[in-house]
């Protein structure tokens, strides 16, 4: 089963696991505390999944686009947005996550998606090209871990990241004012996994 198929199958019940909801809430709280959000910002949530982060941020920004490789995840997000009345633009991505991201944007956020991307350095370059001057990014993912976070490692390219790698790759892509901090600690199967938040600005 491909990674996309696995996420498609998981989408209808994804939000039923409290750990995922708590993780998304922690990321959103960290983003709100760090990034100067306004209701004029055009926003992209890259790897939006079922929209746990997307829908939480939507009232705090202007327009928001949810991009994902899983049609099932986007379908669930569409249904949730319809129920809540929150307008969300949906952007299907090809399995590699490449293609037009529909920008430029004022703000790009991504939560727990980077470890599914083979070439993160190239992705940061793409993000840089999708931001207006002065635009912000906020990227949350696992700190480097022992590989136990995922029971099924299909499509997992990285066992988390050393923070210095994320910072260096952002610098290479032209980002400034880079800040690295702990967004939250996720508890899974009796273990703790630290989740970082990297924020930066495109000058």
Secondary structure, 3 states (H helix, E strand, C coil): CCHHHHHHHHHHHHHHCHHHHHHHHHHHHHHHHHCCCCCCCCEEEECCCCCHHHHHHHCCCCCEEEEECCHHHHHHHHHHHHHHCCCCEEEECCCCCCCCCCCCEEEEEEECCHHHCCCHHHHHHHHHHCEEEEEEEEEEEEECCCCCCCCCCCCCCCCCECHHHHHHHHHHCCEEEEEEEEEEEEEECCEEEEEEEEEEEEC
